[in-house]
Amino acid sequence: MNARGVTEIVALGTGVISPGTFTVLVLMALIATMMTVPLLRRLELIPSNT
């Protein structure tokens, strides 16, 4: 995750967003993070180890 996560934590703590919305934001951040390297390899923007 990156620094944007701090914003979501503050928003959750102050009641700006609901716990459900916070959960969705965290899941989106995790999925995007896990997809980055495979996507860049598929687009051949970074070399593959094979």
VMD Tcl script that builds the backbone (N, CA, C; Angstrom):
set m [mol new atoms 150]
animate dup $m
set s [atomselect $m all]
$s set {name element resname resid chain x y z} {
  {N N MET 1 A 0.839 -1.170 0.000}
  {CA C MET 1 A 0.000 0.000 0.000}
  {C C MET 1 A 0.889 1.240 0.000}
  {N N ASN 2 A 0.308 2.341 -0.340}
  {CA C ASN 2 A 1.073 3.576 -0.394}
  {C C ASN 2 A 0.519 4.589 0.603}
  {N N ALA 3 A 0.967 5.818 0.518}
  {CA C ALA 3 A 0.575 6.852 1.484}
  {C C ALA 3 A -0.906 7.186 1.440}
  {N N ARG 4 A -1.595 6.847 0.354}
  {CA C ARG 4 A -3.031 7.129 0.299}
  {C C ARG 4 A -3.793 6.389 1.386}
  {N N GLY 5 A -3.239 5.297 1.871}
  {CA C GLY 5 A -3.897 4.526 2.924}
  {C C GLY 5 A -4.108 5.333 4.189}
  {N N VAL 6 A -3.225 6.267 4.452}
  {CA C VAL 6 A -3.357 7.114 5.639}
  {C C VAL 6 A -4.629 7.943 5.549}
  {N N THR 7 A -4.946 8.429 4.357}
  {CA C THR 7 A -6.160 9.221 4.157}
  {C C THR 7 A -7.393 8.393 4.491}
  {N N GLU 8 A -7.420 7.147 4.039}
  {CA C GLU 8 A -8.578 6.299 4.321}
  {C C GLU 8 A -8.705 6.006 5.813}
  {N N ILE 9 A -7.583 5.815 6.489}
  {CA C ILE 9 A -7.641 5.547 7.925}
  {C C ILE 9 A -8.186 6.764 8.671}
  {N N VAL 10 A -7.740 7.945 8.295}
  {CA C VAL 10 A -8.238 9.174 8.931}
  {C C VAL 10 A -9.721 9.341 8.637}
  {N N ALA 11 A -10.126 9.097 7.379}
  {CA C ALA 11 A -11.534 9.230 7.012}
  {C C ALA 11 A -12.390 8.236 7.786}
  {N N LEU 12 A -11.886 7.028 7.991}
  {CA C LEU 12 A -12.615 6.029 8.766}
  {C C LEU 12 A -12.727 6.474 10.221}
  {N N GLY 13 A -11.638 6.956 10.783}
  {CA C GLY 13 A -11.630 7.377 12.186}
  {C C GLY 13 A -12.535 8.563 12.467}
  {N N THR 14 A -12.704 9.440 11.486}
  {CA C THR 14 A -13.547 10.621 11.686}
  {C C THR 14 A -14.987 10.383 11.266}
  {N N GLY 15 A -15.273 9.211 10.716}
  {CA C GLY 15 A -16.640 8.883 10.333}
  {C C GLY 15 A -17.028 9.348 8.941}
  {N N VAL 16 A -16.069 9.792 8.142}
  {CA C VAL 16 A -16.370 10.253 6.791}
  {C C VAL 16 A -16.770 9.082 5.895}
  {N N ILE 17 A -16.131 7.925 6.084}
  {CA C ILE 17 A -16.497 6.731 5.328}
  {C C ILE 17 A -16.884 5.622 6.297}
  {N N SER 18 A -17.673 4.682 5.803}
  {CA C SER 18 A -18.126 3.569 6.641}
  {C C SER 18 A -17.075 2.459 6.648}
  {N N PRO 19 A -17.167 1.547 7.617}
  {CA C PRO 19 A -16.229 0.420 7.635}
  {C C PRO 19 A -16.306 -0.426 6.358}
  {N N GLY 20 A -17.491 -0.552 5.777}
  {CA C GLY 20 A -17.628 -1.305 4.534}
  {C C GLY 20 A -16.876 -0.652 3.387}
  {N N THR 21 A -16.988 0.671 3.287}
  {CA C THR 21 A -16.267 1.408 2.255}
  {C C THR 21 A -14.765 1.294 2.475}
  {N N PHE 22 A -14.341 1.367 3.710}
  {CA C PHE 22 A -12.922 1.214 4.037}
  {C C PHE 22 A -12.416 -0.149 3.588}
  {N N THR 23 A -13.202 -1.192 3.839}
  {CA C THR 23 A -12.825 -2.546 3.445}
  {C C THR 23 A -12.660 -2.642 1.935}
  {N N VAL 24 A -13.594 -2.065 1.196}
  {CA C VAL 24 A -13.509 -2.090 -0.268}
  {C C VAL 24 A -12.257 -1.352 -0.744}
  {N N LEU 25 A -11.951 -0.208 -0.155}
  {CA C LEU 25 A -10.760 0.547 -0.547}
  {C C LEU 25 A -9.480 -0.239 -0.279}
  {N N VAL 26 A -9.423 -0.916 0.863}
  {CA C VAL 26 A -8.242 -1.720 1.191}
  {C C VAL 26 A -8.106 -2.889 0.218}
  {N N LEU 27 A -9.213 -3.559 -0.073}
  {CA C LEU 27 A -9.165 -4.677 -1.017}
  {C C LEU 27 A -8.735 -4.218 -2.410}
  {N N MET 28 A -9.244 -3.082 -2.851}
  {CA C MET 28 A -8.847 -2.553 -4.158}
  {C C MET 28 A -7.351 -2.254 -4.191}
  {N N ALA 29 A -6.818 -1.698 -3.108}
  {CA C ALA 29 A -5.386 -1.393 -3.050}
  {C C ALA 29 A -4.554 -2.675 -3.091}
  {N N LEU 30 A -4.985 -3.698 -2.375}
  {CA C LEU 30 A -4.252 -4.968 -2.367}
  {C C LEU 30 A -4.293 -5.650 -3.730}
  {N N ILE 31 A -5.459 -5.671 -4.356}
  {CA C ILE 31 A -5.587 -6.306 -5.669}
  {C C ILE 31 A -4.747 -5.568 -6.703}
  {N N ALA 32 A -4.803 -4.242 -6.684}
  {CA C ALA 32 A -4.009 -3.463 -7.639}
  {C C ALA 32 A -2.515 -3.702 -7.434}
  {N N THR 33 A -2.092 -3.822 -6.183}
  {CA C THR 33 A -0.689 -4.080 -5.879}
  {C C THR 33 A -0.268 -5.455 -6.395}
  {N N MET 34 A -1.116 -6.472 -6.198}
  {CA C MET 34 A -0.782 -7.822 -6.650}
  {C C MET 34 A -0.798 -7.942 -8.174}
  {N N MET 35 A -1.566 -7.123 -8.854}
  {CA C MET 35 A -1.665 -7.203 -10.310}
  {C C MET 35 A -0.542 -6.475 -11.033}
  {N N THR 36 A 0.166 -5.594 -10.369}
  {CA C THR 36 A 1.126 -4.717 -11.047}
  {C C THR 36 A 2.224 -5.476 -11.775}
  {N N VAL 37 A 2.958 -6.326 -11.089}
  {CA C VAL 37 A 4.095 -7.018 -11.713}
  {C C VAL 37 A 3.636 -7.963 -12.829}
  {N N PRO 38 A 2.627 -8.810 -12.622}
  {CA C PRO 38 A 2.195 -9.661 -13.738}
  {C C PRO 38 A 1.721 -8.856 -14.956}
  {N N LEU 39 A 1.049 -7.759 -14.728}
  {CA C LEU 39 A 0.577 -6.935 -15.831}
  {C C LEU 39 A 1.748 -6.299 -16.586}
  {N N LEU 40 A 2.726 -5.790 -15.849}
  {CA C LEU 40 A 3.889 -5.201 -16.502}
  {C C LEU 40 A 4.686 -6.246 -17.274}
  {N N ARG 41 A 4.761 -7.472 -16.754}
  {CA C ARG 41 A 5.447 -8.544 -17.483}
  {C C ARG 41 A 4.685 -8.906 -18.754}
  {N N ARG 42 A 3.373 -8.964 -18.663}
  {CA C ARG 42 A 2.569 -9.309 -19.839}
  {C C ARG 42 A 2.701 -8.233 -20.918}
  {N N LEU 43 A 2.797 -6.981 -20.504}
  {CA C LEU 43 A 2.970 -5.887 -21.449}
  {C C LEU 43 A 4.423 -5.721 -21.896}
  {N N GLU 44 A 5.299 -6.602 -21.329}
  {CA C GLU 44 A 6.715 -6.614 -21.631}
  {C C GLU 44 A 7.404 -5.296 -21.310}
  {N N LEU 45 A 6.968 -4.669 -20.235}
  {CA C LEU 45 A 7.598 -3.444 -19.771}
  {C C LEU 45 A 8.701 -3.717 -18.763}
  {N N ILE 46 A 8.684 -4.933 -18.176}
  {CA C ILE 46 A 9.784 -5.390 -17.340}
  {C C ILE 46 A 10.139 -6.797 -17.802}
  {N N PRO 47 A 11.403 -7.195 -17.709}
  {CA C PRO 47 A 11.803 -8.512 -18.218}
  {C C PRO 47 A 11.250 -9.652 -17.353}
  {N N SER 48 A 10.980 -10.761 -18.002}
  {CA C SER 48 A 10.521 -11.957 -17.311}
  {C C SER 48 A 11.739 -12.748 -16.845}
  {N N ASN 49 A 11.604 -13.506 -15.759}
  {CA C ASN 49 A 12.705 -14.307 -15.225}
  {C C ASN 49 A 12.872 -15.624 -15.958}
  {N N THR 50 A 11.969 -15.949 -16.858}
  {CA C THR 50 A 12.038 -17.246 -17.527}
  {C C THR 50 A 12.782 -17.177 -18.823}
}
mol reanalyze $m
mol bondsrecalc $m
mol representation Tube
mol addrep $m
